[in-house]
Amino acid sequence: MSPLRLPTSPVDVVVVGARVAGAATALLLARRGLDVLLVDRGRYGSDTLSTLALMRAGVLQLHRWGLLESIVAADTPPVRTTTFHYGEAAVEVAIRAAGGIDALFAPRRTVLDARLVDAARAAGVRVVHEVRALDLLRGESGRVNGVLLEDPLLGPRPVRASLVIGADGANSHVARWVDAPIERSARNASGVIYGLWSGLDLQGYHWHFRPGVSAGVIPTNDGLCCVFVATTAGRFERELRGNLEGGYHRLLAETDPGLAARIATARRVGGLRGFAGRPGFLRRGWGPGWALVGDAGYFKDPITAHGITDALRDAELLARAVATGGDQELAGYQESRDDLSRDLFELTDAVAGYDWDLVEVQRLHLALNEAQRREVRHVGALDSAWALPRSA
Ligand SMILES: Cc1cc2nc3c(=O)[nH]c(=O)nc-3n(C[C@H](O)[C@H](O)[C@H](O)COP(=O)(O)OP(=O)(O)OC[C@H]3O[C@@H](n4cnc5c(N)ncnc54)[C@H](O)[C@@H]3O)c2cc1C
């Protein structure tokens, strides 16, 4: 990493965190002509914890921003059906064609996050990986006006900015430095174990439910399927944490013996990854000179596979607010984010509690479907031209 890549003069916006939320926000701001610095302590193109599934609003955003083609070109398979398995019963739902998309996708994060970063760079964002944000800078009034970055060669370097955006994930440092209050908390959390499998001849998303457990199959790049199992965080802690391998196969067999039998004939690529769970939250999303986007401001249990989709949604809501105004627009950003998130948040929390039977979980899924439709309508009604490169 060259130290010369950190700017010495002030920029309009510094975004801390260069994954789905941060790279998308930086991209959209740069397309509106803002001077943006995007930093991440991690490496370009690296992987992260995720079972990869995008929902309709997320796919729609990538399409509207002109990025879906390059993701499809990376050999990301189309998902044309979603099948819900409730015990022995299966309900298959076809993905309908609307808004220019006729399939869902679940790109590896090495593909999705990298494509967003590439697009941000192409839009003029200065992107610097392997640089950590150490602290925020403030003016006399206390307003945030920059960030202290750790240049690996030169040490701590201040970069001044009109706005600092924390897109640095659920453990956000930016949120901690501004003391962003948590305004809504979830009660439940689920533990998840997942792995990637080759030779699993399954099409579409499959979500499996039995009281106390769930599993999913998500087709991704290179002919692989991500297969996860999930249960309460309490059970994960008691039974699974110390033996991911044994726990994974036990939960698969418990959730769906047919799926477990298929896995027995497939080949795993790489190790298993575990997530012990953490209850969701909605944090205050903005303040003087700062804003939060993605998991930094709004985290929910992964059981409804909606974090990436919401991060892309909120990237555009925030970018629109920043590009058009000041604090009032930032307040509007939070209002829209919270309004669109409330039902998804509560319903996700209910599913993550595993305090349901198969009738109740179907009711929760129907309500989730309604909340997602509302989100799709909101995203679909945004003016696409706004988010495209200016010359497009
Ligand atoms: C087990 C699991 C499965 C999931 N499955 C799905 C799924 O199937 N579908 C879905 O939609 N969502 C899923 N999610 C949620 C999804 O992964 C997140 O919502 C999404 O990654 C949030 O993106 P983000 O950009 O906000 O934050 P992150 O992806 O967390 O990225 C934050 C970035 O900030 C950087 N950073 C942090 N601190 C600093 C610092 N001080 N300085 C510089 N950089 C910093 C990090 O290096 C990181 O790259 C899952 C989550 C988990 C845990």
The ligand as a Gaussian input file, in Angstrom:
#p B3LYP/6-31G(d) Opt

LIG

0 1
 C      -23.366000     -16.013000       9.586000
 C      -23.917000     -14.881000       8.783000
 C      -24.636000     -15.151000       7.626000
 C      -25.185000     -14.120000       6.877000
 N      -25.864000     -14.413000       5.748000
 C      -26.445000     -13.442000       5.028000
 C      -27.198000     -13.737000       3.852000
 O      -27.335000     -14.894000       3.441000
 N      -27.764000     -12.701000       3.185000
 C      -27.651000     -11.409000       3.614000
 O      -28.202000     -10.504000       2.987000
 N      -26.934000     -11.098000       4.726000
 C      -26.329000     -12.076000       5.425000
 N      -25.598000     -11.761000       6.536000
 C      -25.480000     -10.355000       6.930000
 C      -24.471000      -9.634000       6.032000
 O      -23.277000     -10.390000       5.949000
 C      -24.205000      -8.246000       6.594000
 O      -25.449000      -7.596000       6.777000
 C      -23.331000      -7.423000       5.652000
 O      -22.054000      -7.990000       5.523000
 C      -23.178000      -6.010000       6.188000
 O      -22.304000      -5.322000       5.353000
 P      -21.549000      -4.009000       5.851000
 O      -20.858000      -3.467000       4.650000
 O      -22.494000      -3.150000       6.597000
 O      -20.515000      -4.500000       6.961000
 P      -19.375000      -5.597000       6.943000
 O      -19.603000      -6.611000       5.878000
 O      -19.257000      -6.064000       8.347000
 O      -18.050000      -4.783000       6.549000
 C      -17.469000      -3.860000       7.435000
 C      -16.059000      -3.524000       6.942000
 O      -15.536000      -2.502000       7.784000
 C      -14.149000      -2.733000       7.953000
 N      -13.723000      -2.063000       9.194000
 C      -14.161000      -2.295000      10.456000
 N      -13.536000      -1.489000      11.325000
 C      -12.686000      -0.729000      10.606000
 C      -11.743000       0.298000      10.941000
 N      -11.574000       0.732000      12.207000
 N      -11.024000       0.867000       9.961000
 C      -11.173000       0.452000       8.652000
 N      -12.036000      -0.506000       8.297000
 C      -12.785000      -1.089000       9.245000
 C      -14.028000      -4.242000       8.018000
 O      -12.709000      -4.660000       7.679000
 C      -15.081000      -4.700000       7.020000
 O      -14.522000      -4.954000       5.751000
 C      -25.015000     -12.775000       7.297000
 C      -24.295000     -12.488000       8.457000
 C      -23.749000     -13.525000       9.188000
 C      -22.977000     -13.195000      10.434000

